[in-house]
Amino acid sequence: MPKTLITRAKIVNEGTVSDQDILIDGQYIKRIADSIPPTEDMEVIDAKGAFLLPGVIDDQVHFREPGLTHKATIGSESKAAVAGGITSFIEMPNTVPQATTLEKLEAKFDIASNDSWANYSFMFGGTNDNFDQIMSVDPKQVAGLKLFLGSSTGNMLVDDPQTLKKIFSNTPLLISVHCEDETTIRKNLKAHQEQYGEDIPIHCHPVIRSAEACYLSSSKAIELAKETGARLHVFHLSTEKETHLFDNTIPLEQKKITAEVCVHHLTFSDKDYLEKGTHIKWNPAVKTESDRAGLWKALLDDRIDVIATDHAPHTLEEKNNIYTKAPSGGPLVQHALVAMMDAVSEGKITIEIMVEKMCHNPAILFEIEKRGFVREGYYADLVLLQPNQPWHVDKSNILYQCGWSPFEGHEFQSSVTHTFINGHLAYNNGAFSPLKKAKRLTFNR
């Protein structure tokens, strides 16, 4: 692999923006300096003042493989992710079959080793009856354990209190949870079905999957984590009320209980259901403008630690069903970084904090080896981002296999121009390298 010199870049890293050059040698960042003279053995990229970021680490995606490949594959969605500046992802276990045994988990790693464009790891799925398998997972080789504490596919709803306590008390893995109270949701759904039948108006979604359902589940999970000393990470907060369950008085490295917010909960509100319908049907639901404002506040004051996507594609045919038949979830990895850059342009967040929440903090929180920062000796997972290069989202430039986006029709103000994966230029102004150089993530645990 040749050496690559990136000149005239605005490097965004660890709270600062600095005008520097960066030298990539093989898989790693070799040197960062104010000026690095080129030599004959270097390929030179003039950044022309573009921002250079550490590659985004997305801690929650659903790439649908195996078993649901009519929606997406590890290959298709990781390619879209790389075009969006995401260089590493952690994928969820609710595929078909579910990754709830070591054999099924390793089968997903095998697929990714051949097909993934981005660096990868997978969550192991917990159930009411696979405790022995959970205890066999190697924490240095697997991102963590995923528990669904709300409704989910198949048998992945972990709702037995004794099983939960046993898992929380014994696993060395980081536990990530989807928190919605199933009893509350079922009660709300039944009431709406009695009123509307199966064709419930989409604006009822955040009433059915209510703020109270989220808070009941999140608060119980946090109470159990405090009781047992478990390392808990709460996925996709969607309510202002939940944000008050989290601490911002200690550094992230010392936190035992952390939280994530997703791009769609920071972007949309219940007022958008009228225009976008089931295309913004997610679980947990997009809720009120007040909830969205509360999530932003908690993100900025460090009660929320990470921004992710919960990328979960479905076909348009599936999404265009009536409420009770339309699945929840939508594709986001190609557009997450530029969506957050729009928020930077609007003054909602600084670029330094955006990088902290999308790049640094996932690496710290999951203890990922040598990624998430622009540092000498780290893997060269890097993104060049032009801040004033608008582009319009339409079907011709959407890379998701499902072929649609909740951002269709939107004009983003910035563009990802280059994405490096382990020092390899995987994406260059719309063109992809024919070579895949992704690696399995490893963890300092």
N, C-alpha and C positions, 0 to 999 in steps of 0.2 A: 504494500500500500504506500503510495507516495506521500511525502510531507505536504501539508497544506498550510499556507499562511493567509490569515484573514487580516486585512489592514483596514484602518479607519473605521473601526466598529465602536459603537457606544455599548460597552459591556455592562449589563444590569446584573448585579450579583451582590448578595449579602448587604443590602441596604444602600448601595451606591450605584451611580452611573458614571463610568469613566471612559475616556477616549483612549483606547489601547489597541495594540495588535495582539494576535493570538496565533501560536504555532501548534499545529496538530502533527504528531509523529506516530504513525500506526494507529492504534486504537485510542491513544491517550493525548491529553493536553500536555504538551512539552514545555511551553513557555508562554508567559503573559508579560508584556512590557509596553512601555510608552511607544517604542519604535523598534521593530525587528527588521533588519535588512534582509531582502530576499536573496536566495542563492539559486543556482541552476537546478538543484534537485527538488525545488518547491513549486507547487501549483499555487498561484496567488489569486485570491478573491478580494476585490476592492469592495468593502461594505458600503462605502459612500455615505457614512454617517447613520446607517441602519442600526437598530438595536440588536445586540447579540445576547441571547438568553440561554441559560441552561435548559435542556430539553424538559418539557412538561412531563410530569409523572402523574398519570390518571389512576387514582386508587380504586376506581369502581367502574367497570364496564361489563357488558353482556355481549359477547361476540357470537353466541348462538351455536357454536360448534363444540361437540358433535350433536347431531339429532335434529337441529332446527335450521339446517343450512339453506332452506328456501328463504329465510329471512336475512342471513348473513353468514360469513365465515371468518375464521381468524385471519385468513389472508386478506379478504376484502376490507374488513374494518380496520385492521392494523395499517393498511395502506392509506386509507382515509385519515387515520390518526397522524401518520407521518406528514401528510400534506398539511395538517393542521398544527404541526409543531409539537405533537405528543410523541416522545421518544421511548417511553416505557409505560406499560399498563399492567394492572392487576385485574384479572377477569374472574367472574363469579361462578359458583358451582351449579347453578340451576339450569343445566343443559340436559340433553337426553342421550345416554343416561346421566344421572346426576353424579357429580364428583364427590361421592360420599364413601368411597373406598380408595385405598392407595393405588390399586391397579387402575381404576378409572381416572384418578387424578394424573397419573403418569402418562396415560394415553393422551390427555390433552397437552401435556408438555411435549410429547412426541410430535403431535400435529404442529405445534408452534415452532418447534426446532426446524421444521422444513418450510413452513408457510408464512411465518410472521415477519413483517417488515420492521416492527418495533420490538424493543426488549420486553420481556414478558415474565409474569408470574401468575399463579392461580390461587384462589382461595379454596381451601378444603371445606366441604359442606357438612355441618352438624345436623344430626337428626335425633329423635327420641331414643334411638337404639343403636348408635354406632360409636359409643364411648371408647371402646378398645381401639378402634381405628383412629380416632382423634388423638389418642395418646401415643400413637405410633408415628405421627407426622414429624418430620425433621424441621425444627424452626429455622435452621440456617438455609434451607432449600425451598421453603414454601412461605408465601406472603403472610398467611394467617388463616383463621377459622371464621367462616361466615355462618351466622345464625339468623334465621328468619323468625322474628317474634310477632309477625303479622302474617296474613294469608300468603301462600306461595304455592309453587308448582309441586305436585306430587306429595311426598311425605316429608318435605323439608320444613314444615312448620314445627318448631320446637316449643311445645306448649306445656310440657310436664314440669312442674316446679322442682321436683326432686332431681330430675335429669339436668335441668338448667343449673341448679346449685352445684351438682357434682362436676359438671363441665367447668363452671366458673372457678371452682375451688382447686381444680387439678391441672388444667391445661397450661403448658408454658407458652402457648401461642397467643398472639394478639387476637382478641375476639372482636370482630366487626358485626354490627347488628342492624337489621331493618326493624324499626320500632313502630308498630301500629297495633292497637288492641283489637283483636279479632272479634271479641264479643260485642264491643261497641259498634264496629263496622257492620256486622251482621244485623244488629238491631236497626241501625239507620237504613240499611239497604232494604230490609223488609218493609219498613214504613214507607219508603219511596216507591217500592213496587206496588204496594197497596193503593197508593195515590195515582201512579202513572202507568202501571204495568211494566213491561220490559223496556219500553222506549222512554227512559228517564231523561229529562233535559240534562245536557252535559254540565250546565252551571251548578247542578246539584252535587257534582263529584266532591268538592271540598266540604260539603255538608255531610255526605255519607262517610267519606274518609276524613273525619273531622279533626280539628285541632285537639280536641279532648282525647280522641283515640290515640293520637301521636304522643301526647303528654303522658297519658296513663302508662303506655308501654315504655317510653324513654325513662321516666322517673323510676319505674320498677327495675329496669336494667341497671341504672346507675346505682340504685340502692343495693342491689345484689353485688355489683362490682366493688362497692365500698365495703360491704360486709366480708367478701371473700378475698379482696386484694387483687382481683383479676385486672388484666390490662384490657380496657374497653375502648372501642372506637365506634361512635354512633354515626351511622351513615345518614346522608341526605336530610338534615333538619329542614322542616318546612314551616315552622311556626315561631312566632316571637316568644311565646310562653316557654317553649323548650329551651331557648337560649339561656335562660336564667338558671338552668341546671348545671352550667359549666363554669369553670374557674379561669380567671385570667391573671392570677396573682403570682404564678410560678412559671418558670421557663418551660417550653414545650418538652425539652429533654427529661424533665422531672414529672411531667403529667402522667397519671395513670388512667385518666378518663379524658378522651378527646372527642372532637366533633368535626363533621364535614358538612359543607353546603354545596349544592349543585348549581350549575350555570342556569338551568331553567327556573329554579326557585328565586334566583337573583334577578332574572330577566322578566318573567311573565307574572301576571296576577289574575285573579278571577275575572277581571274585566276583559281579558283576552279570549275567554271561552266563546264569546259571541262570534268573533271573527275566525278563530282557529279550531274550534270544536274539539273533537276527539284527538286531533293532532297534538294537543298539549295535555292529553290525559296521561298523567303519571301517578305512580304510587310511591311515596305519599303525594297527595294532590297539590297542585299549585293553588295557593290560598289567597288571602286578601292583600291589598296594597300595604296595609299596616303590618302584616306578617313579613312581607318582603322588606319593608323598611327596618323591621327589627332584626332580620337576618343580616342585612348590610351593617347595621350598628354593631352586632356581635362579631361579625367578621373583622371589622376594623379595630375593635377593642380586644381582640384575641381570645374571646370566648369560643369562637369557631376558628379552627386551625387550618383547614384544607378546603380548597375548591376543586371539585371533580365534576364528572359528567353524568354518571349513571347511564351511559350510552346503552340503549336497549331498543334496537330496530325491530319493526314489524313491517309487513307489506302494507301498501296503501289499501289493498282490498280488505285486509284485516282491520286496519284503523278506521275505515269508512263505515263500519258496522254501527248499529244502534248501540246505545250506551252499555247495556249489559253484555253485549257480545264483543265490543271493541276492546282489545287488550291495552294495558297500560305500558307506556314506555315510548321513547323516540330516539332518533339518531342525533348525536351531538359532537363526536370527536373531531370532525373536520372543522367545526366552527367555534369551538369553545374558547380557544385562545384569542381569536379576533373579536369574539363577542365581549370578552373581558377587556380587550384593548379599546373597544368602543366605550366601555365604562371608564377607562382611564381618560379618554378624550373628553368625556362628560364631567370629569372631576369627581367621580364617585369613589375612586381608589387611585393610589399612585402606582406607577409601574413597578416600583421597588416592592411594595406590599403585594401586588399581584404575583410577582415572581416568588416572593416568600411563600405565598399560600398555594401556588400551583407547582412549584419546583422544589424549593428548599424543604418545606415542612413535610411533604409526603416522604422524602428521603429520610428525614430525621425520625418521623413517627414510625415508619416501618423498618428503620435501621438498615436501609439499602446501602450496599457497599459501593463507594466511589461514584455516586451519581447524585444529581440534583443541584450541583454547584459548578461554577466555572473556577476550577482550581487546578494548578499544576499537579500532574500525577493522577487526576481523575479521568474516567472515560470521557471521550470527546462526544458527548451527546449535546448538540448545540443547535440553536435555531436563529436564523437571521430574519428579522421582522421589519418591514418597511412601514413606518407609521402613517405616511400620507400617500397611500397607494390604494384608492378605493376599488371595490369590485362588487358586482351585483350577483346575488345567489339565484341561480336558476337550474333547471334540470340538466342543462348541458355541462355544468361544472360540479355537480354533486357526485361524490365518489362512493357513497354508501351503496351497497348492493340493493337495498330497498328502493333507492332512486328518489327519495323525497327528504325534505328537511322542514322543521318548524320555522326556519329562517328564510324560506323561499320568498323572494320578492324584496328582501332586505339588502341594503347596500352597506357593507362593512367598510370602514375607513382605513384599515391596515391590511397588509398581505404578508403571509409567510412566503419567503422567497427561497430559502435554503434550509434543509434539515439534515444534520449529520447524526448517524447512528454508529457509535463506537469508532469514530473517526472517518467513517465512510459517508460520502455525500450521497444520501439516499434519494433526496428530492431537490430539484433545482428548477425553480420558475416553471412549475407545471409538468416537468419531465421527471420520471422515476428511473433510477439506476436499474439495470437488469439483475443486479446482485443484491441478495439479502444478507446483511451482516449482523442481524439481531442476536442477542444473547439472553440466556436465562438469568434473571435477577438472582443475586445471592444476598444474604442478610448477616449483619454483624450482631449476632445474638449468642 
